Amino acid sequence: MKLNQENEEVGFLLKISNVVGLSAIAVILMLGIVVFLELSGTEVSLPSLTESTTPTTAPATAPTVPTQPAETMWRAPDLASLPATPEADQIRYGRELVAHTAQYLGPEGSVLQIANGMNCQNCHLDAGTKPFGNNYSLVASTYPKFRGRSGTEEDVVKRVTDCFERSLNGEAPKPESKEMQAMVAYIKWVGQDVQKDETPNGAGLIDIEYLDRAASPELGKAVYVQKCQVCHGDNGQGMKPVGNTEYIYPPLWGDDSYNAGAGLYRVSTFARYVKANMPLGATHDSPMLTDEESWDLAAYVNSMPRPKKDLSKDWPDISKKPVDHPFGPYSDSFSEEQHKYGPYKPIIEARKK
């Protein structure tokens, strides 16, 4: 038994010796080839010891997929970049007034009591800086400008005045007042980098397709109950805790909401507004409402009671009225009902003719 074991051990050692010998010969041959190639001027590279030499299944000339550049979205200037100057302080105060209008100018305002308790940023989100949030990006580059609603050339003061008289259902600060001048300075500053005749991506409100039918208040009510009522209340009254001067969520109809002369009272404006921004958390690239839900919701909210306003001097040229302007007279034969709720495509086609 011992002899057999010794023979096996000797055999095993011989095998190892043979393997080592063959490996040494292979190394010597490889080194010889390398020396020869170096002397002949031929470049050579050996596999890296840190890289895998396992062949991959991918082809040597795999097709490259071009990367599409993301479309540049408009962004407002950074408020933190403002210096410590009186001019910058005016802009900061203007932003504060836009964001917290009710605190300063609402029914219990600390400066004046001239507005309904809503904030400017209830309509112009993030103090007028949110892309497709009814922002102020185009104000500085387009005003003064002629507006068909008044039939006159308007400056920014006039535009802010309209917002106070319509969306805030009140009266505006005097043109020369500290508050009006601060809001104008802020609004112009927000759009300071936009060039004349430029419309940056994200300006104003998002576009949505017209329906082939009339927008339905009945269908819109179901959307409201399901997706809006939790914040804005079962009777559109909004949410304002006792003792607060500001609404957490603004009223959408009733005495404290925007009046019938406001831009949001146009169904198309309201639909475009909610499509990219509502319910809370929605964005232009991640909406929570379909186009149809947006139209129907707009029809429902704007069918509900709200403050009136004398609009007899609006649109002196009635042919310039938007297709969804909710009050006659019109330069066409379509009814007030159709102008308010649609369908709008027949009106548009008639105007083209």
FENZIQUI-V539776 format. One record per pair of residues at least 24 apart in sequence whose C-alpha atoms are under 7 Angstrom apart, sorted by the first residue. I is the first residue (numbers start at 1). GAP is how many residues later the second one is. D is the distance in whole Angstrom. If there is no record, write none. Layout:
BEGIN
((I & GAP & D) (I & GAP & D))
END
This chain:
BEGIN
((72 & 129 & 7) (73 & 128 & 5) (73 & 129 & 6) (74 & 57 & 7) (74 & 126 & 6) (74 & 127 & 6) (74 & 128 & 6) (76 & 53 & 6) (76 & 114 & 6) (76 & 115 & 7) (77 & 113 & 6) (90 & 92 & 5) (91 & 91 & 6) (91 & 94 & 6) (91 & 95 & 5) (93 & 89 & 6) (94 & 85 & 7) (94 & 88 & 4) (94 & 89 & 4) (94 & 91 & 7) (94 & 92 & 5) (95 & 32 & 7) (95 & 88 & 7) (95 & 91 & 6) (97 & 86 & 7) (98 & 29 & 6) (98 & 85 & 7) (99 & 28 & 5) (102 & 143 & 6) (102 & 144 & 6) (103 & 142 & 6) (103 & 143 & 6) (108 & 137 & 6) (114 & 56 & 6) (114 & 57 & 6) (115 & 49 & 7) (115 & 53 & 5) (115 & 54 & 6) (115 & 55 & 4) (115 & 56 & 6) (116 & 52 & 5) (116 & 53 & 6) (116 & 54 & 6) (116 & 140 & 5) (117 & 129 & 6) (117 & 139 & 7) (118 & 50 & 6) (118 & 128 & 7) (118 & 129 & 7) (118 & 132 & 6) (122 & 128 & 7) (131 & 71 & 4) (131 & 72 & 6) (132 & 70 & 5) (132 & 71 & 6) (132 & 72 & 5) (132 & 73 & 4) (132 & 74 & 6) (132 & 144 & 7) (132 & 152 & 7) (133 & 71 & 6) (133 & 72 & 6) (133 & 140 & 7) (133 & 144 & 7) (134 & 70 & 4) (134 & 71 & 5) (135 & 68 & 6) (135 & 69 & 5) (136 & 51 & 6) (136 & 54 & 6) (136 & 55 & 6) (137 & 53 & 6) (137 & 54 & 4) (137 & 57 & 7) (137 & 66 & 6) (138 & 53 & 6) (138 & 56 & 7) (138 & 65 & 7) (139 & 49 & 6) (139 & 52 & 6) (140 & 48 & 5) (140 & 51 & 5) (140 & 52 & 6) (141 & 53 & 6) (141 & 54 & 6) (141 & 55 & 5) (142 & 54 & 7) (148 & 167 & 6) (148 & 172 & 6) (149 & 165 & 5) (149 & 166 & 4) (150 & 164 & 5) (150 & 165 & 6) (151 & 164 & 6) (151 & 165 & 6) (156 & 28 & 6) (157 & 27 & 7) (166 & 92 & 6) (166 & 93 & 6) (166 & 95 & 5) (166 & 96 & 5) (167 & 91 & 4) (167 & 92 & 6) (167 & 95 & 5) (168 & 90 & 6) (169 & 89 & 6) (169 & 90 & 6) (205 & 67 & 6) (205 & 68 & 6) (206 & 66 & 6) (206 & 70 & 7) (207 & 65 & 6) (208 & 64 & 6) (208 & 83 & 7) (211 & 132 & 7) (212 & 131 & 6) (213 & 129 & 7) (213 & 130 & 5) (214 & 127 & 5) (214 & 128 & 4) (214 & 129 & 4) (215 & 80 & 6) (215 & 81 & 5) (215 & 84 & 6) (215 & 126 & 5) (215 & 127 & 6) (216 & 80 & 5) (216 & 83 & 6) (216 & 84 & 7) (217 & 79 & 6) (217 & 80 & 7) (217 & 82 & 5) (217 & 83 & 4) (217 & 86 & 7) (218 & 82 & 7) (219 & 77 & 6) (220 & 73 & 7) (220 & 76 & 4) (220 & 77 & 4) (220 & 79 & 7) (220 & 80 & 5) (221 & 76 & 7) (221 & 79 & 6) (223 & 70 & 7) (223 & 74 & 6) (224 & 73 & 6) (227 & 52 & 7) (228 & 51 & 6) (252 & 49 & 7) (253 & 51 & 6) (253 & 52 & 6) (253 & 53 & 5) (254 & 51 & 6) (254 & 52 & 5) (254 & 53 & 7) (255 & 51 & 6) (255 & 52 & 6) (257 & 49 & 7) (259 & 47 & 6) (259 & 48 & 5) (259 & 49 & 6) (259 & 50 & 7) (260 & 46 & 7) (260 & 47 & 6) (260 & 48 & 5) (260 & 49 & 6) (261 & 48 & 6) (261 & 50 & 7) (265 & 37 & 6) (266 & 58 & 6) (266 & 59 & 6) (266 & 60 & 7) (267 & 31 & 5) (267 & 32 & 6) (267 & 35 & 7) (267 & 57 & 7) (267 & 73 & 7) (267 & 74 & 7) (268 & 56 & 7) (270 & 28 & 5) (271 & 24 & 5) (271 & 27 & 5) (299 & 42 & 6) (323 & 24 & 7))
END
